[in-house]
Amino acid sequence: MSESFCEVLIVGGGPAGLSAALVLARARRQVVVCDGGQPRNAPSHGVHGYLTRDGILPGEFIDSARREVLAYGVTLRTGRVVSLAGVSSHFTARLDSGDSISARRVLIATGVVDRIPSLAGIESLYGRSVHHCPYCDGWEWRDRALAVYGKGRFAAGLALLLKAWSADVVWCSDGRAGIDAARRAELERHGIAIREQRIDRLVGRDGMLERIVFAAYDGVAAESLARDAMFFSTGHRQSSDLAKHLGCGIDSTGGVRRDRHQRTTVAGVYVAGDSDRDAQFVVVAAAEGAKAAVTIHGDLMKEQAAQRTTVTSA
């Protein structure tokens, strides 16, 4: 086990964390990035909506970003931060390896974990033909036969949203849809059928969805629906409770509260990327990381100036 010190500890080595590391390193800050190695978009066939990077594989994107920050002297640590404690300019993180890192500032960029539907057959399809974000993957399935999975108003909203990409959208709620008559009428006006039968399994080949098989019930034989792709609306959760355990404010959606400069409600702790529940795109996460870095550097500059003033006065 070892102990080390840095000015800024970044928890999470995705687009937000590495973007912050790049800006801070160029501002000559000592930066350590800890990453558990489980990126949210690992199954995806490509990053989209990011100028000059559209279509790049998530792994290639991260490898390139790591090379860039390493060139500026950033320390990359592989491992999960299992505990984080401290106040103001004195924080200590402990890794799953038993090592500890002390830092004056902490940026939490751990992101979220999608609640992937518990459907038989989905494992080989997720990231290839089963997705959660139409802005990320809708273009690849334009004008194809699409399905929406989920319940309630958010799933209904996703079904309506997908009409921008295809005229053929069916909502498969896997049980009661959980919407009122007015919402049903709206979906009907837009030509969106609702299938409330229980789903038995998804069937596909080589990562490509072919059909949704519904379970038999009350003497009705099992039937299937041909679909090319599915988008689900089952929510997500924070991938780490570190912010909560530090006492950071959490909003009604489960996101970490922050101001427009990425500061949380705990002094010295910042957040960037999907953890704050803003628009969840790689390009937005990278931008938030850069913005957080500017704020962190500025706050450290003010702290150092105050310390010099105190020493001079003494």
Buried (B, 14 or more C-beta within 10 A) or exposed (E): EEEBEBBBBBBBBBBBBBBBBBBBBEBEBBBBBBBBEEBBBEBBBBBBBBEEBEEBBBEEBBEEBBEBBBEBEBBBBEBBBBEBEBEEBEBBBBBEEEBBBBBBBBBBBBBBBBBBBEBEBBEBBBBBBBBBBBBBBBEBBEEBBBBBBBBBBEBBBBBBBBBEBBEBBBBBBBEEBBBEEEBBEBBEEEEBEBBBBEBBBBBBEEBEBBBBBBEEEEEEEEBBBEBBBBBBBBEBEBBBEBBEEBEBEBEEEBBBBBEEEBBBBBEBBBBBBBBBBBEBBBBBBBBBBBBBBBBBBEBBEEBEEEEEEEEEEE
